[in-house]
Amino acid sequence: MHQLEDNERQLQQRAGEVASEIEGLARKADETVGYGPEWEEAIGRFHAEGWMSMNVPSNFGGGGASIMDLTLVQEQIARVDGGLANCISHEACAAVAVGNANPELSADLFQRMIDGSLTCIAITEPQGGSDLGAMKTKAVRDGDDYVISGEKAIASLAGVAGIFLIWAKTGDEPGTRNISTFVAYGDQAGIEVGPPADTLGFRQLPHHPVKFDNLRVPAHRRVGEEGEGLKLFAAALNVGRQGGGAQALGLAAGSYEKAYAFAASRQAFGKPLTGHQGIQFKLADMYTSIEAGRALAYAAARAMDASDDLASREMGLYAAVVKGYESDMAMRVTEEAVQVFGAQGIWREHDVERLFRDAKVTQLVDGPNELMKLRIAHLLTRIHES
C-alpha cells in the first residue's frame, strides 16, 4: 500500500530482521532498571548496523540517512520495544542539534557519535517540565568559559553518555529568549548523575536526574549564539516527535501481529478466535488504524525530507500531528491487543502488556498530547494568518 524505494525496502527488511533477533533481549532487559547486559548487546547491534549515527551527515562520516530511513528503522525496532527504538531517535535528535555547532566542534562531536559515544539531551527540569520558560539552570560567562549550575530531570541516557547537550539561561529576563545550548563531556567535573528512574515503559531508554555544579564549559563549546537555544532545539524536537510517531506506529503493528497470531491459534467454542465476529471486528479496526497511521507517518517523513528548514512552522505542525495521532492510535491498538489475549494478555511472556506500557509513554514524551493539540492549534493560526 505504501510506496518505498528499493533501498528503503531493504533497510526496512533489515531492521525487521534485527528486531526479531533482539526480541528476547528486549523482554529480558525489561526486568532491569538501567543498563544491563541485554541493553548493551542490543545497542551494540544498532551501532554495528550504523543506526546510532545514521543521521550524522555523510560528509562527516555518518550515515547521512533521511527522515524516512529513520522512520522505517524506528517503526521496525518498536515492534519489539519502544525504548530501544527511542535510543536511535535520541541520537538522531542529538545529531540535528550538533549540526548547529561551529564546524570544528561539530566534526569532533560527530566523530565521537560515530565511534560509539551516546548523548544526553539535558533540557527538562524538575519544576518546569514542558514549560521551558521556567528554566532555572544558568550559564554565567567567566572569561573564556561559561560556568553552568542547575538541575535537570528525565535526562535520557545520562548514565552512559559521553556527550551532554545542555540548555541553560544566559540572562536574567523571564521567558525563553535567553536560553542557550552548550556541550560538555561525560568525564568532566561538575556533572552529577543520579540513578535511573524505575519507569512504567520505555525502560530501555533510562532517565536520570542530573545536577550541574559549577560545570565549566569553554565558550567555543556553546552551540550557536547566546539566546538561540530553543530556536536550535526546534528542528531536533520536530525530528524527535516524528520519531515518537514512528515508535508508536511500530508498537501498534507489533501488538497487532501478536494478537492476530494468538487469535488464529486459540480455540474457543469450537473454532479459532479469528472465527468469532467480536474478535474479527477488533482485528479489522486495529489493522485499519495502523495502515492509516503508517500513511500519515510516511507522508510526514517525505515532507521533512523535502524541506530545507526542519524548524519551520509547517514541519512543527506535521511533527505534532504525527506524534499526537500515532501515540493515541497506539494506545487504542495495544489495549485491544491485550483484550484479544483475554486473561493471558497480562502475562509477561506474551509481550503485549510490555508494548501496551510502552504505548502509554509515547503519549507523554516529547510533550504530552494535550500540548500537541495546543501546538497544532497555535501553528494552524500562525500559518493561516501569514
TORKEFI-247229 format. One record per residue (C-alpha): residue in one letter; z, x, y negated. Coordinates in nm, 4 decimals. Last residue first. Example, Ala and Ser with C-alpha at 12.3 -4.5 7.8 and 13.67 -1.06 7.14 Angstrom:
BEGIN
+------+----------+----------+----------+
! type !        z !        x !        y !
+------+----------+----------+----------+
!    S !   0.7140 !   1.3670 !   0.1060 !
!    A !   0.7800 !   1.2300 !   0.4500 !
+------+----------+----------+----------+
REM end
This chain:
BEGIN
+------+----------+----------+----------+
! type !        z !        x !        y !
+------+----------+----------+----------+
!    S !   0.7356 !   0.0616 !  -3.4570 !
!    E !   0.9290 !  -0.2643 !  -3.4374 !
!    H !   0.8171 !  -0.3427 !  -3.0829 !
!    I !   0.9175 !   0.0033 !  -2.9590 !
!    R !   1.2567 !   0.0011 !  -3.1305 !
!    T !   1.3395 !  -0.3479 !  -3.0024 !
!    L !   1.2320 !  -0.2626 !  -2.6490 !
!    L !   1.4381 !   0.0559 !  -2.6696 !
!    H !   1.7555 !  -0.1326 !  -2.7607 !
!    A !   1.7065 !  -0.3978 !  -2.4908 !
!    I !   1.6402 !  -0.1343 !  -2.2238 !
!    R !   1.9408 !   0.0736 !  -2.3275 !
!    L !   2.1709 !  -0.2268 !  -2.3307 !
!    K !   2.0486 !  -0.3197 !  -1.9830 !
!    M !   2.0939 !   0.0385 !  -1.8639 !
!    L !   2.4484 !   0.0404 !  -2.0048 !
!    E !   2.5355 !  -0.2554 !  -1.7826 !
!    N !   2.3757 !  -0.0582 !  -1.5010 !
!    P !   2.6311 !   0.2188 !  -1.5297 !
!    G !   2.5140 !   0.5469 !  -1.6841 !
!    D !   2.3751 !   0.8427 !  -1.4915 !
!    V !   2.5996 !   0.7306 !  -1.2041 !
!    L !   2.7264 !   0.3736 !  -1.1623 !
!    Q !   2.4701 !   0.1565 !  -0.9855 !
!    T !   2.3669 !   0.4523 !  -0.7691 !
!    V !   2.7281 !   0.4790 !  -0.6501 !
!    K !   2.7105 !   0.1378 !  -0.4885 !
!    A !   2.4077 !   0.2481 !  -0.2893 !
!    D !   2.6037 !   0.5439 !  -0.1496 !
!    R !   2.8648 !   0.3106 !  -0.0038 !
!    F !   2.5954 !   0.0950 !   0.1578 !
!    L !   2.4254 !   0.4068 !   0.2956 !
!    R !   2.7559 !   0.5014 !   0.4548 !
!    E !   2.8084 !   0.1499 !   0.5978 !
!    V !   2.4538 !   0.1636 !   0.7346 !
!    D !   2.5308 !   0.4850 !   0.9253 !
!    H !   2.5550 !   0.3188 !   1.2722 !
!    E !   2.8252 !   0.5578 !   1.3946 !
!    R !   3.0504 !   0.4684 !   1.1023 !
!    W !   3.1159 !   0.1189 !   1.2328 !
!    I !   3.1234 !  -0.1403 !   0.9529 !
!    G !   2.7899 !  -0.2876 !   1.0515 !
!    Q !   2.9143 !  -0.3345 !   1.4065 !
!    A !   3.0752 !  -0.6638 !   1.3008 !
!    G !   2.7313 !  -0.8044 !   1.2278 !
!    F !   2.4556 !  -0.5434 !   1.2254 !
!    V !   2.2373 !  -0.7757 !   1.0176 !
!    Q !   2.5215 !  -0.8032 !   0.7661 !
!    V !   2.5367 !  -0.4258 !   0.7138 !
!    A !   2.1629 !  -0.4322 !   0.6462 !
!    E !   2.2118 !  -0.7207 !   0.4035 !
!    E !   2.4571 !  -0.5114 !   0.2054 !
!    T !   2.2131 !  -0.2210 !   0.2109 !
!    V !   1.9400 !  -0.4458 !   0.0734 !
!    R !   2.1430 !  -0.6005 !  -0.2062 !
!    M !   2.2920 !  -0.2695 !  -0.3260 !
!    A !   1.9547 !  -0.1007 !  -0.3007 !
!    M !   1.7975 !  -0.3684 !  -0.5216 !
!    D !   2.0660 !  -0.3217 !  -0.7858 !
!    S !   2.0059 !   0.0543 !  -0.7699 !
!    E !   1.6281 !   0.0175 !  -0.7881 !
!    Y !   1.6299 !  -0.2194 !  -1.0843 !
!    G !   1.8728 !  -0.0283 !  -1.3046 !
!    K !   1.7375 !   0.3209 !  -1.2406 !
!    V !   1.3755 !   0.2140 !  -1.2653 !
!    V !   1.4248 !   0.0123 !  -1.5850 !
!    A !   1.6327 !   0.2880 !  -1.7468 !
!    A !   1.3751 !   0.5543 !  -1.6597 !
!    Y !   1.0853 !   0.3431 !  -1.7863 !
!    L !   1.2598 !   0.2758 !  -2.1169 !
!    G !   1.3564 !   0.6389 !  -2.1707 !
!    M !   0.9984 !   0.7402 !  -2.0941 !
!    E !   0.8720 !   0.4931 !  -2.3539 !
!    R !   1.1263 !   0.6022 !  -2.6124 !
!    S !   1.0217 !   0.9652 !  -2.5722 !
!    A !   1.2392 !   1.2330 !  -2.4073 !
!    L !   0.9846 !   1.3101 !  -2.1343 !
!    D !   0.7329 !   1.4033 !  -2.4002 !
!    D !   0.3855 !   1.5134 !  -2.2863 !
!    S !   0.3469 !   1.2059 !  -2.0677 !
!    A !   0.1094 !   1.1758 !  -1.7719 !
!    D !   0.3703 !   1.2988 !  -1.5239 !
!    M !   0.6196 !   1.0509 !  -1.6653 !
!    A !   0.3716 !   0.7643 !  -1.6251 !
!    R !   0.2983 !   0.8634 !  -1.2655 !
!    A !   0.6708 !   0.8718 !  -1.1889 !
!    A !   0.7134 !   0.5277 !  -1.3482 !
!    A !   0.4348 !   0.3870 !  -1.1300 !
!    Y !   0.5901 !   0.5417 !  -0.8190 !
!    A !   0.9316 !   0.3919 !  -0.8903 !
!    L !   0.7907 !   0.0469 !  -0.9682 !
!    A !   0.5657 !   0.0308 !  -0.6609 !
!    R !   0.8531 !   0.1539 !  -0.4429 !
!    G !   1.0818 !  -0.1152 !  -0.5804 !
!    A !   0.8318 !  -0.3885 !  -0.4995 !
!    E !   0.7940 !  -0.2458 !  -0.1480 !
!    I !   1.1711 !  -0.2289 !  -0.1059 !
!    S !   1.2279 !  -0.5848 !  -0.2251 !
!    T !   0.9592 !  -0.7200 !   0.0094 !
!    Y !   1.1055 !  -0.5358 !   0.3085 !
!    M !   1.4570 !  -0.6631 !   0.2423 !
!    D !   1.3369 !  -1.0200 !   0.1889 !
!    A !   1.1434 !  -1.0157 !   0.5163 !
!    L !   1.4353 !  -0.8615 !   0.7049 !
!    K !   1.6757 !  -1.1256 !   0.5789 !
!    F !   1.4325 !  -1.4083 !   0.6542 !
!    Q !   1.3799 !  -1.2799 !   1.0084 !
!    I !   1.7552 !  -1.2585 !   1.0610 !
!    G !   1.8043 !  -1.6278 !   0.9840 !
!    Q !   1.4869 !  -1.7157 !   1.1758 !
!    H !   1.6118 !  -1.5698 !   1.5028 !
!    G !   1.3552 !  -1.3746 !   1.7061 !
!    T !   1.4408 !  -1.0469 !   1.5343 !
!    L !   1.7913 !  -1.0871 !   1.6762 !
!    P !   1.6386 !  -1.0388 !   2.0201 !
!    K !   1.6400 !  -1.3372 !   2.2585 !
!    G !   1.8680 !  -1.5274 !   2.4972 !
!    F !   2.1461 !  -1.6324 !   2.2663 !
!    A !   2.1795 !  -1.2848 !   2.1168 !
!    Q !   2.0065 !  -0.9650 !   2.2276 !
!    R !   2.0160 !  -0.6541 !   2.0096 !
!    S !   1.7197 !  -0.4153 !   2.0357 !
!    A !   1.4958 !  -0.5613 !   1.7659 !
!    A !   1.7900 !  -0.6331 !   1.5374 !
!    F !   1.9142 !  -0.2740 !   1.5671 !
!    A !   1.5729 !  -0.1270 !   1.4891 !
!    Y !   1.5303 !  -0.3633 !   1.1937 !
!    A !   1.8741 !  -0.2823 !   1.0526 !
!    K !   1.8190 !   0.0924 !   1.0851 !
!    E !   1.4839 !   0.0781 !   0.9084 !
!    Y !   1.6252 !  -0.1485 !   0.6381 !
!    S !   1.9159 !   0.0911 !   0.5769 !
!    G !   1.6794 !   0.3831 !   0.5360 !
!    A !   1.4496 !   0.1949 !   0.3000 !
!    A !   1.7370 !   0.0781 !   0.0799 !
!    L !   1.8879 !   0.4262 !   0.0634 !
!    G !   1.5465 !   0.5705 !  -0.0154 !
!    L !   1.4906 !   0.3295 !  -0.3028 !
!    A !   1.8361 !   0.4082 !  -0.4398 !
!    Q !   1.7520 !   0.7788 !  -0.4298 !
!    A !   1.4221 !   0.7191 !  -0.6077 !
!    G !   1.5987 !   0.5184 !  -0.8768 !
!    G !   1.8531 !   0.7940 !  -0.9245 !
!    G !   1.5674 !   1.0399 !  -0.9558 !
!    Q !   1.4130 !   0.8331 !  -1.2332 !
!    R !   1.7563 !   0.8308 !  -1.3929 !
!    G !   1.7848 !   1.2067 !  -1.3603 !
!    V !   1.4392 !   1.2673 !  -1.5066 !
!    N !   1.5357 !   1.0462 !  -1.8007 !
!    L !   1.8626 !   1.2371 !  -1.8342 !
!    A !   1.6804 !   1.5701 !  -1.8437 !
!    A !   1.4493 !   1.4424 !  -2.1173 !
!    A !   1.7414 !   1.3122 !  -2.3224 !
!    F !   1.9556 !   1.6249 !  -2.2828 !
!    L !   1.7577 !   1.8218 !  -2.5417 !
!    K !   1.8082 !   1.5485 !  -2.8001 !
!    L !   2.1704 !   1.5288 !  -2.6933 !
!    G !   2.2307 !   1.8961 !  -2.7616 !
!    E !   2.0237 !   1.9336 !  -3.0760 !
!    G !   2.3207 !   1.9726 !  -3.3133 !
!    E !   2.3016 !   2.3503 !  -3.3256 !
!    E !   1.9569 !   2.4724 !  -3.2323 !
!    G !   1.8132 !   2.5028 !  -2.8845 !
!    V !   2.0138 !   2.6180 !  -2.5847 !
!    R !   2.3013 !   2.8399 !  -2.6994 !
!    R !   2.3074 !   3.1503 !  -2.4846 !
!    H !   2.1949 !   3.3709 !  -2.7739 !
!    A !   2.5238 !   3.2847 !  -2.9430 !
!    P !   2.7183 !   3.4695 !  -2.6752 !
!    V !   2.9639 !   3.2479 !  -2.4841 !
!    R !   3.3418 !   3.2985 !  -2.4882 !
!    L !   3.5469 !   3.0433 !  -2.2969 !
!    N !   3.8655 !   2.9863 !  -2.4927 !
!    D !   3.9998 !   2.7638 !  -2.2140 !
!    F !   3.7275 !   2.5467 !  -2.0649 !
!    K !   3.8658 !   2.2954 !  -1.8168 !
!    V !   3.6653 !   2.1359 !  -1.5377 !
!    P !   3.7294 !   1.8201 !  -1.3336 !
!    H !   3.5164 !   1.8169 !  -1.0215 !
!    H !   3.2501 !   1.6046 !  -0.8552 !
!    P !   3.1047 !   1.6759 !  -0.5094 !
!    L !   2.7426 !   1.5675 !  -0.4499 !
!    Q !   2.7644 !   1.5320 !  -0.0709 !
!    R !   3.0232 !   1.2559 !  -0.1021 !
!    F !   2.7660 !   1.0375 !  -0.2736 !
!    G !   2.9964 !   0.7511 !  -0.1753 !
!    L !   3.3528 !   0.6256 !  -0.2132 !
!    T !   3.4834 !   0.9528 !  -0.3587 !
!    D !   3.7536 !   1.2090 !  -0.2858 !
!    A !   3.7192 !   1.4183 !  -0.6021 !
!    P !   3.6585 !   1.7907 !  -0.5741 !
!    P !   3.9473 !   2.0201 !  -0.6725 !
!    G !   3.9736 !   2.1522 !  -1.0293 !
!    V !   3.7501 !   2.4170 !  -1.1859 !
!    E !   3.8960 !   2.6448 !  -1.4531 !
!    I !   3.6416 !   2.8315 !  -1.6664 !
!    G !   3.7870 !   3.0746 !  -1.9235 !
!    A !   3.6890 !   3.3981 !  -1.7537 !
!    Q !   3.3258 !   3.4078 !  -1.6470 !
!    D !   3.2232 !   3.4063 !  -1.2789 !
!    G !   3.0424 !   3.0724 !  -1.2966 !
!    Y !   2.8082 !   3.1726 !  -1.5755 !
!    A !   2.7940 !   3.0051 !  -1.9131 !
!    V !   2.5062 !   2.8354 !  -2.0943 !
!    F !   2.5488 !   2.6304 !  -2.4096 !
!    T !   2.4316 !   2.2960 !  -2.5489 !
!    S !   2.5100 !   2.1454 !  -2.8902 !
!    I !   2.6660 !   1.8205 !  -3.0138 !
!    N !   2.6794 !   1.7744 !  -3.3913 !
!    R !   2.4657 !   1.4614 !  -3.4212 !
!    T !   2.6623 !   1.2676 !  -3.1614 !
!    G !   2.9174 !   1.0811 !  -3.3684 !
!    P !   3.2049 !   1.1955 !  -3.5851 !
!    E !   3.1882 !   1.4999 !  -3.8179 !
!    D !   3.3895 !   1.8015 !  -3.7038 !
!    G !   3.1115 !   2.0389 !  -3.6070 !
!    T !   2.9834 !   2.2377 !  -3.3104 !
!    K !   3.0709 !   1.9733 !  -3.0530 !
!    A !   3.0247 !   2.0732 !  -2.6900 !
!    W !   2.7736 !   2.0284 !  -2.4062 !
!    I !   2.7987 !   2.2863 !  -2.1299 !
!    L !   2.5331 !   2.3911 !  -1.8811 !
!    F !   2.7240 !   2.5978 !  -1.6248 !
!    I !   2.5364 !   2.8327 !  -1.3918 !
!    G !   2.6661 !   2.9880 !  -1.0699 !
!    A !   2.7900 !   2.6536 !  -0.9474 !
!    V !   2.9881 !   2.6234 !  -0.6245 !
!    G !   3.2967 !   2.4264 !  -0.7321 !
!    A !   3.1183 !   2.2819 !  -1.0346 !
!    L !   2.8748 !   2.0974 !  -0.8061 !
!    S !   2.8917 !   1.7818 !  -1.0190 !
!    A !   3.1161 !   1.7785 !  -1.3257 !
!    I !   3.2657 !   1.4287 !  -1.2973 !
!    A !   3.5081 !   1.5199 !  -1.5765 !
!    K !   3.5001 !   1.7732 !  -1.8592 !
!    E !   3.7791 !   1.9319 !  -2.0587 !
!    G !   3.7921 !   2.1337 !  -2.3789 !
!    S !   3.7611 !   2.4789 !  -2.5332 !
!    I !   3.4496 !   2.6820 !  -2.6140 !
!    V !   3.4458 !   3.0012 !  -2.8211 !
!    Y !   3.0996 !   3.0751 !  -2.9565 !
!    D !   2.9841 !   3.4321 !  -2.9944 !
!    D !   2.8083 !   3.6671 !  -3.2373 !
!    G !   3.0856 !   3.6314 !  -3.4942 !
!    D !   3.3189 !   3.3547 !  -3.3841 !
!    R !   3.1457 !   3.0160 !  -3.3910 !
!    V !   3.3620 !   2.7337 !  -3.2572 !
!    A !   3.2433 !   2.5268 !  -2.9593 !
!    K !   3.4467 !   2.2113 !  -2.9173 !
!    T !   3.5127 !   1.9728 !  -2.6279 !
!    K !   3.6288 !   1.6429 !  -2.7758 !
!    M !   3.3352 !   1.4128 !  -2.7030 !
!    A !   3.3851 !   1.0584 !  -2.8362 !
!    G !   3.0204 !   1.0414 !  -2.9471 !
!    L !   2.9306 !   1.0880 !  -2.5825 !
!    D !   3.0496 !   0.7380 !  -2.4995 !
!    S !   2.9165 !   0.7351 !  -2.1408 !
!    G !   3.2530 !   0.8511 !  -2.0074 !
!    G !   3.4756 !   0.9133 !  -2.3089 !
!    Q !   3.8359 !   0.9803 !  -2.2065 !
!    P !   3.7709 !   1.2031 !  -1.9063 !
!    E !   3.4636 !   1.3800 !  -2.0483 !
!    T !   3.1013 !   1.3789 !  -1.9301 !
!    I !   2.8859 !   1.6794 !  -2.0331 !
!    A !   2.9230 !   1.9664 !  -1.7875 !
!    I !   2.5983 !   1.9888 !  -1.5910 !
!    C !   2.6926 !   2.2336 !  -1.3159 !
!    T !   2.4142 !   2.4434 !  -1.1702 !
!    L !   2.3371 !   2.5986 !  -0.8343 !
!    S !   2.2288 !   2.9586 !  -0.7884 !
!    G !   1.9873 !   3.0081 !  -0.4977 !
!    D !   1.7446 !   3.2833 !  -0.5960 !
!    I !   1.5081 !   3.0275 !  -0.7501 !
!    M !   1.7948 !   2.8996 !  -0.9671 !
!    R !   1.8854 !   3.2530 !  -1.0762 !
!    Q !   1.5213 !   3.3181 !  -1.1600 !
!    F !   1.5103 !   3.0019 !  -1.3712 !
!    L !   1.8236 !   3.1081 !  -1.5548 !
!    D !   1.6940 !   3.4550 !  -1.6420 !
!    A !   1.3495 !   3.3306 !  -1.7471 !
!    S !   1.5019 !   3.0555 !  -1.9594 !
!    L !   1.7339 !   3.3051 !  -2.1296 !
!    E !   1.4449 !   3.5350 !  -2.2206 !
!    P !   1.2204 !   3.2479 !  -2.3311 !
!    N !   1.4819 !   3.0807 !  -2.5553 !
!    A !   1.6328 !   2.7700 !  -2.3960 !
!    N !   1.4555 !   2.4330 !  -2.3826 !
!    G !   1.3305 !   2.4861 !  -2.0254 !
!    V !   1.6928 !   2.5094 !  -1.9162 !
!    A !   1.7325 !   2.1356 !  -1.9820 !
!    V !   1.4366 !   2.0422 !  -1.7596 !
!    A !   1.5538 !   2.2832 !  -1.4883 !
!    A !   1.9027 !   2.1306 !  -1.4990 !
!    C !   1.7563 !   1.7850 !  -1.4406 !
!    A !   1.5629 !   1.9185 !  -1.1409 !
!    E !   1.8804 !   2.0834 !  -1.0083 !
!    H !   2.0655 !   1.7507 !  -1.0180 !
!    S !   1.7746 !   1.5677 !  -0.8568 !
!    I !   1.7916 !   1.8003 !  -0.5554 !
!    C !   2.1687 !   1.7527 !  -0.5296 !
!    N !   2.1041 !   1.3790 !  -0.5660 !
!    A !   1.9191 !   1.3714 !  -0.2352 !
!    L !   2.2255 !   1.5211 !  -0.0679 !
!    G !   2.4425 !   1.2540 !  -0.2276 !
!    G !   2.2155 !   0.9682 !  -0.1222 !
!    D !   2.2129 !   1.0473 !   0.2482 !
!    V !   1.9830 !   0.9507 !   0.5380 !
!    R !   1.7008 !   0.7586 !   0.3699 !
!    A !   1.8088 !   0.9476 !   0.0581 !
!    I !   1.6171 !   1.2530 !   0.1853 !
!    Q !   1.2916 !   1.0533 !   0.1903 !
!    E !   1.3300 !   0.8983 !  -0.1526 !
!    Q !   1.4367 !   1.2305 !  -0.3019 !
!    V !   1.1274 !   1.4083 !  -0.1725 !
!    L !   0.8877 !   1.1403 !  -0.2936 !
!    T !   1.0443 !   1.1147 !  -0.6393 !
!    L !   1.0403 !   1.4908 !  -0.6903 !
!    D !   0.6730 !   1.5051 !  -0.5988 !
!    M !   0.6000 !   1.2192 !  -0.8389 !
!    I !   0.7934 !   1.3991 !  -1.1120 !
!    S !   0.5514 !   1.6852 !  -1.0566 !
!    A !   0.6448 !   2.0143 !  -0.8976 !
!    G !   0.6083 !   2.3503 !  -1.0665 !
!    G !   0.7528 !   2.5083 !  -0.7533 !
!    G !   0.9227 !   2.7936 !  -0.9294 !
!    G !   0.8055 !   3.1459 !  -1.0157 !
!    F !   0.8484 !   3.1265 !  -1.3921 !
!    N !   0.4833 !   3.0328 !  -1.4435 !
!    S !   0.5337 !   2.7690 !  -1.1737 !
!    P !   0.7831 !   2.5779 !  -1.3862 !
!    V !   1.1184 !   2.5114 !  -1.2132 !
!    N !   1.0873 !   2.1574 !  -1.0817 !
!    M !   1.0913 !   2.2561 !  -0.7129 !
!    S !   1.3958 !   2.4772 !  -0.7561 !
!    M !   1.6273 !   2.3043 !  -0.5079 !
!    W !   1.3205 !   2.1800 !  -0.3217 !
!    G !   1.1829 !   2.5202 !  -0.2199 !
!    E !   1.1783 !   2.4281 !   0.1501 !
!    A !   1.4215 !   2.7124 !   0.2253 !
!    H !   1.6451 !   2.5942 !  -0.0584 !
!    F !   1.6495 !   2.2438 !   0.0898 !
!    R !   1.7426 !   2.3804 !   0.4307 !
!    G !   2.0234 !   2.5825 !   0.2742 !
!    I !   2.1478 !   2.2650 !   0.1082 !
!    A !   2.1702 !   2.1042 !   0.4531 !
!    E !   2.3465 !   2.4042 !   0.6059 !
!    E !   2.5960 !   2.4272 !   0.3219 !
!    W !   2.6784 !   2.0583 !   0.3493 !
!    E !   2.7288 !   2.0918 !   0.7247 !
!    P !   2.9512 !   2.3968 !   0.6733 !
!    G !   3.1851 !   2.2005 !   0.4439 !
!    Y !   3.1647 !   2.1705 !   0.0676 !
!    G !   3.3826 !   1.9053 !  -0.0875 !
!    V !   3.5766 !   1.6252 !   0.0766 !
!    T !   3.4757 !   1.6166 !   0.4418 !
!    E !   3.4014 !   1.3174 !   0.6686 !
!    D !   3.0642 !   1.2599 !   0.5019 !
!    A !   2.9611 !   1.6062 !   0.6214 !
!    K !   2.9434 !   1.4782 !   0.9797 !
!    R !   2.7007 !   1.1978 !   0.8994 !
!    A !   2.4964 !   1.4210 !   0.6708 !
!    L !   2.4725 !   1.6927 !   0.9350 !
!    G !   2.3557 !   1.4374 !   1.1923 !
!    E !   2.0887 !   1.3161 !   0.9517 !
!    I !   1.9672 !   1.6718 !   0.8895 !
!    E !   1.6619 !   1.6652 !   1.1197 !
!    S !   1.5574 !   1.3130 !   1.0191 !
!    A !   1.5647 !   1.4101 !   0.6520 !
!    V !   1.3673 !   1.7267 !   0.7242 !
!    E !   1.0932 !   1.5223 !   0.8893 !
!    G !   1.0853 !   1.2706 !   0.6043 !
!    A !   1.0592 !   1.5518 !   0.3519 !
!    R !   0.7649 !   1.6950 !   0.5467 !
!    Q !   0.5897 !   1.3577 !   0.5565 !
!    Q !   0.6371 !   1.3001 !   0.1851 !
!    L !   0.5115 !   1.6505 !   0.1076 !
!    Q !   0.2041 !   1.5921 !   0.3234 !
!    R !   0.1467 !   1.2547 !   0.1611 !
!    E !   0.1693 !   1.4161 !  -0.1805 !
!    N !  -0.0785 !   1.6878 !  -0.0834 !
!    D !  -0.3238 !   1.4225 !   0.0350 !
!    E !  -0.2912 !   1.2232 !  -0.2880 !
!    L !  -0.0923 !   0.9024 !  -0.2786 !
!    Q !  -0.1932 !   0.5388 !  -0.3303 !
!    H !   0.0753 !   0.2883 !  -0.2375 !
!    M !   0.0000 !   0.0000 !   0.0000 !
+------+----------+----------+----------+
REM end
